[in-house]
Amino acid sequence: MSVVGIENEYGVAVEGVHGDRVDPITLSAAVVTAGTSLASRWDYATESPLRDARGYHLPRHEALPDQLTDEARYANRLLGNGARFYVDHAHPEYSGPEVTSARDAVAWDRAGDLIVQAAAEQASATLGERVRVFKNTTDGKGSSYGCHENHLVPRGVPFDAIVEGFTTHLVSRVPFTGAGRVGIGQHGEVTGFQIAQRPDFFEARVGLETTVRRPLINTRDEPHADVLRWRRLHVITGDALVGQWGTWLKVGAASLVLQAIAAGLTWPSVLNPVAAFRAYSHDPSLQQRWTCSDGVDRTAVEVQRMLWERVSPVVAGAVGEWWLDDAGAVHAAWGQALDDASRGADALADRLDWAAKYRLLQGLSQRGGLDWSSPRLAALDLQWADLDPDKGIGLTLERQGALRTVVTPAEVEHARTEPPATTRAWLRGWVLHHFAGHVVQATWDQFTVQVGGRVVTVRLPEPLDHTAARWDHALDEVTDAAEMLRVLETGGARLERS
């Protein structure tokens, strides 16, 4: 079974004349602080024993033991839905929980949009200035911020094989995963429209950096799990997408390609992939060709067709294992998108951000006599990514039925407050829901609780363990934190006392 997840760094700004005076780190911190406060109202149980004299719940940092460090006091940004919310590189960042299907990745990713937008509205009330958040990956002024995918890959898969096979997928998937952008180049200095926002910001094939000399394959290897069993592949090349369908395919197809690599399958590589990444992105006609290692010049769609065909035996069960719960559905949708792409961008505009945006802006350009240098088109490009449901163009088209969805509003609302059932995120979320006042520290692979004079850490080294199936029944009647620890220990959880 696959374990995947999505992180988003959101663009953030203050509307109006005071916007340039607000430090982005301070602004992002205000949003995250507001979001954490809201999360406590959404997600944490009212039975917390930590109350002041009037009966109000104490914030966690006011209730922690004196001996804990300041870092530990404020490290707990994990939410009751299993996600994490924090400031990273002057952006509010929401990291969705570990899930086992691309569909669930979409649900908890979209839940993050709701959480961040609500936090921005709360911060607006606090600051007295309207805070706006955008789900995009560049400010059009030379800065780029990330939408990262995370894929757990067995440690035994050779890293060289990942570099060789996965690079070709990353540079050729832009026709199915791009958000679209007005302007070409890091500063948008070249007039035009490109398929994806991130390619112009990449300079290397392999490396550790995420903010300078960005590599196609990032070597960061923090699995937040058993390091002897797992590698976490941190994918930084993708665009943040408002549309659900592109997000689903982005995560799902990548997982299938990695499964094929793990099964030992190979294919011709795209040569000079950094340059190919940019070239493919700069051509919304989808006709750009690039030379592969077998000497054949292929369009991005043709490269993706080759990968789809190589992955097919994996999905059919002939080779390896299925990692994703929804592998078959992803593979079928990927194939349909390839068929439709042969008819051009317009045939993809009902499901992919860049194609829908391109059709919209082309129509406006033709009606208004505008070219791609028009500030009006650039403003609409930004408005596409606005998470305000009354102002965001992408969200409006989705609400009108013009963009396909993958999950229902009810599923997103569930993901906003509840953790996924099929990973360890379920237990983390359950504990935060029921005993947040006792939690003094929490990370992906452990949480620490204080019960009376005891401080106990519960280790969660296996992402596919500590699920609802394992613990829901056992914890159903638990009413206090001490009893919770007894149940976990009796059930085989790893507890460490300090």
N, C-alpha and C positions, 0 to 999 in steps of 0.2 A: 504494500500500500504506500502511496506517495505522501510526502509531507511538503506542503508549499505554503507560501505566504507573500503578502505584498506590503511594502512600505511606501508612504507618500510624504514628501516634503511639499508643503503648500505655499504658493505665493501669497503674500499678505501685504496689505497697504491700508493707509488711512485716507479716506475720501476727503477732498476739499483742500483749502489753502494751507492747512496745517500739516499736510501729509509729509512734506519733506523734513519737518522738524522732529519727527518721531524716529528714534533709533529702532532699527528692525529687530534687534535682539530683545529690546524692552517690549516692543509690540508683540513679538512672538511669545514672550514669557507671559504677557497679559492674557493672550488667547489660551495658552496651555493652563495657566492658573484657573481661568474661568472654566475651562473644560474639565479640569480635575474636580472643581467644586460641583459642577453639574453632574459629573459621573457619580460623585458620592450621593447625590440625591436620586439619581436614576438607579444605581446599582447596589448600594450597600444597605444591609438590613437595618431595621429600626431597633433591633434588640441589642445593639452595641452597649456594653456596660460602661463605656467611657463617656460620662456626661458631666456637665457642670452643675452648679447648685440649682439652676433653673430647669434642669432636665434636658438642655440642649446637648447634642452630640459635640464632643470636642474634636477639632481637626486632629488627624493622626499625629502630626508633628508635635502638638502640644501634649500628647499623651504618652510619648515614648520615654523609656528609662533615660536617666541623665547620662549614663555611661556610653550611650550610643553616639557615634560621630555625626557631625552635621551632614556628611555625605549620606549616611544611612537614613537620617531623618527625612531627607527629601528625595531619596532614590526611588521611592515607591510611586511610580507613575503607571503601574499596570492597572487596567480597568476591569470591572466585573465581567465584561464580555470577552476577556482573555487577551485584549489588545494592550498596546503601550502607547502613551501620549507624552511627548516631551519636546524640548527645543533642540534643534540640531542645525548648526551652520546658519543661524539667524532665520530659521524657518520653523513653524510648528510642524511637527512630524507625528504622524499616526502610523504605527506598525500593527497591521492586523495579526490575529492569532494564527497559530499553526492549524492548517486544515488538510483534508485528504481528498478534496476534489477542486477542480477549477471553478465549479459553480459556487461552492462555499467560499472560495477566495473572493469571488465577486460580491457575495452577500456581505461579508465582513468588511470588504473594501468600501462598498457603498455606505455601510453603517458608519465607517469612519468619516465620510463626507458629511453625514448628518451631525455627528458629534462635533466636528470642526466648525461647521457653520453655526451650530447652536452656541459654541464657545465664542465665536466671533461676535455674535449678537449680544452675548452677556458682556464681553469685553467692551463693546460699543457703549453699553449702558454705564459701565464703570468709568470709562475714559471720557465720556461726553463727546466722542468723535466716532463717526461710522467706520468700523473696521470691515474690510472686504477680504475674502479669501478666494483664491483661484487654484483650480486643479490643473496646473500646467507645469512646464519644466524649463521655461526661460522667460526672462523679463524683457527680452528684445533689446537689451542694452549691454549685452556681453556676458551676462551671468546665466548660469544654468544650475538647476537644482533637481533632485532625483526622484524618480519613481522606481523603486528597486524590487525585484522579485527574489525570493529565496527558495531554493530547491535543495532538499536533503538528498545527497547522493552517497551510495555505499562507498566506504573508504577504499575498497578494493578496485574501484574503477580507475584506471590510470589517468592521471591528470593530463598528460600529453594527448591522450585520446579525446578528452573533453575539449582541450584547446583546438585540436585539429577539426573535430566534427562540429562542435557547437558554434564556433566562430562563423561558419558558413550560414548556419541558421539565423544567427543574430543580425547579420548584415543584410540578409535577403528578406527578412520578415516585415520590413517597413510597410509594404502595401497592405498589411493586415493589422498592424499594431501602431501606426502613426497617428498623432493627434492633428497633424496639419499645422502649417505656420505661414503667415505672411512675412516675406523677407527671407533672404538666404545669406548665410554667414553668421558668425557669432553675434554680431551687432545688427544683423538684418541689413547689412550694407549693400547687398545686391538685390535689385528689384525682382520680385517673383513670388511664387508660392511653392513650398516644398511639402512633401508627404509627412515628414516627422520633424520633431523639434530638437532631438538630441544629437543626431549624427555629426553636426558641424563642431561639436565640442569634444570629439574623440581624437586622440593623437597616437595611441599605441595599441598593439595587439594584446599584450599581456602585461599586467602590473598590479601594484597594490593601491595606488592612489584612487581617490574618488572625486577630488575637486580640482586637481591639476594633472596634466598629461593623462587624462582619463583613458583607461584601457578597455578594449572590447571584452576581455576576460579578466575579471577582477580576482586577485589571488587571496583576498581576505578569507580566512578559514577559521571561523568561530562557530562551530556547530551548535553550541548551547545544548550539547548532548554528548553521548559517549564518543570521544574523539577517535577511539580505535575502530569504531563501527561506522561513523558518519563523517561526511564532509558537507559543509553548507556552501553551496555555490551562490554567491552574491551577485546577481545580475543587475547591472547599472545602466544598460543601454536603452531601456524602454521609455516610452512617453507615458506620462500620466493621462489617463483617458476618462472623459466624462461618461462616455457610452459604456454600457455593460458588455455588449457583445464582443467588442475588441479586447477588453480586459480578459474575458473568458478565454478567447482564443490565444491571447498572448501567453497566459500562464499555462494553459492546457497543451498547446502545441510544443512549447519549450520542454515541458515534462515528458512528452512522448519522444521527442528527439533525444533527450538525455537517457531515456530508457533504452532506445535503440543503440546508443553509444555503449551503455552498460552491457548490452547483449553482444557487443563485439562487431556491430555493423559499421560499415564505412561508406563514404561517398566522395566524389571529387570536391576539392576545396575551391572557394572563391579566392583568387590571387589578389594580393595587396588589399586585404579586406577593409582597412581603414578608409582608403580612397573609394572602394566600392560602396561602402556604407553611405558616404556622402553623395556619390553619384546616383545611386538608386533613389535616395531621398529627394534629390533635386528634380526628379522627372515624374510629375503626376500623370503623364501619358502612359507610364509603365512600359515604355519601349526601350529604355536604356539597357544595353548589353554589357556584360563584363566577362572577362576570360576566366575560365576555371582550370584547375590543374590537369584536366584531361584534354586541354586545348580547345574546348567548346566554349563559345561565347553564349551566355545565357542571360535572359532578363531575370529580375528578381522573382517574378511569378514562376518562371521555368525552374529556377533553383528550388523554390518551395515545392513545386510539383515533384521534383526528383526526391526531395526529402520525404514528402508525403508517401510516395511509393515505397521508399526504403523502410519507413516506419510501419507500413501496413501489416507485415508479418508479426510484428510485436503486438499490435492491437488484436490481431486475429488469434493470438495465443500460440503461434508457431514458434516464436523465439522469446525467451525471457519471461518476465512477469508483467502484468499490468500494474502500474503504480497508482494511477488516478482512478478514483471511483467512477468517474464519468468519461473514461478514456474513449469508449466507443462513440459517444455523442460528440466529443471534441473532434475526433478524427473525421467523422462524417461531415460536420460543419466546416472544417478546414477544407476538405475536398470540394464542397459546394462553393465555398468562397473562391477557390482556384478556378473552378469552371466559370463563375460569374466575372472574375477579373479579366478573363479573355475578351470581354465586351467593353472594358474600360472602367474608369472611376465611377461613372454614373450608376453602374450595375451594383456597386458596393455601398451606395449612399444611404441605403436603408438600415445599415448595421455598423458602419465604420466611421469613426470621428472625422478623419481627414477627408474622406470622400464626401460626407454630408456637408462639411464646412466648405469644401471646394465648390460644390454645386451651389450652395447658398451665396457665397461671395462672388462667384462667376455671374450668377443671375443679377445680383445687385450692381456689379461692375458694368454689365451690358446695359441695364436699364438706366443707370446714372451716368454713363460715359466716364467711368473711373478706371484708372489703371492700378497695378499692384503697388504703386508708390503712394496711393491715397491714404492719408491718416484715418479716414473713415473706415476703410477696410481693416487697418491695423487695430482700431478700437473695437470693431466687431469680433476680430480674432480673439482679443482678450476677453470680451464679454461672453464668448462661447464657454470659457472655463470658469465663469463666475458661479460660485456655489449657492448664491441667493436664488431660491427657486423662482422668484418673480422676475429676476433679471438675467439669469444664465440662459444663453441661447441653446446650449446642448440639452440642458434639463427641460427646457420648454418643448423642444422637438420630441424628446422622449415622452413627455406627458401627452403630447398631441398624437402619439402613435407613429411618428415619422422615423424614430430610431428603435430598433428591436431591443427588447429586454431579455434577460436571462432568468432573473429572480423576481418575485412579486414584492410589492410594498410590505406585505405582512412578513415575508421572510427577512427583509432588510430591518424592519422594526424589531423582529426577534433578535437579529444579530447585533443590534444596537445595545441591547441590554444583557443578552445571554451568550455564554461561551459555546464554541462548537463541541459537539458531543463525542467526537471520534479521536481526540488527541488529549494530551495532558492539560491543555488549556481549560478543559472542563473542570478539573479539580481546582486549579488556580482561581477560576471565576467563581466556583461554588464557595470557596473559602472567603473571597472578598465580598460576596453577596451576604454571607451569613455572619462572618466574624471579622469584619474589616477593622474594628477597633482593637483587635488583638494582633493585627499584622504589623510588624515593625520593619519588614523589608521583603521585597519580592522581585525576582527576576524570572526569566523564561524557565529556568531549570531548577528553581528552588523557591521556597518562601519560608520566612521566619516568623513565628508567633510568640507572644509573651502571654503566659497563663500564670497569674499570681507572680511568684518569684522565679519562675522557670522561663528560660528562653530556648525554644526548640526550633530547629531547622528541618524542614521536610524536603528531601532531595527528589528531583524529578528528572533523572538522566535520560529517560526513554520517551521520545515525543509521542509514540503510539501507545503508551501506557497511561494509567490514571484517567481513563475515559469514563463517560457516564455509565457504560455497560459494566465497568468494574465497581464503581463506587456509589452509584445513585441509590440503589436499594439499601446498601449498608449504612449510608449516611442519612437516610430518609427521616429517621426519628431522632437524630442528634439535636440536642438543645443547648449545649454549652461547649466551649472550646476545649476543655479538658477531655470531655467525652469524645470529641472529634479526634483528638490525638490518640486516644486509646483505640478507637475504631481503625484509624489508619495504621497504627503499629501492629495491631492484631491481624489486619488484612495484608501485611507484608510490605507496607511502605517503609522507606528508609528514613529514619528519624535520627537526628544528632542533637544531643543536649549540650548546652554550654553554661 
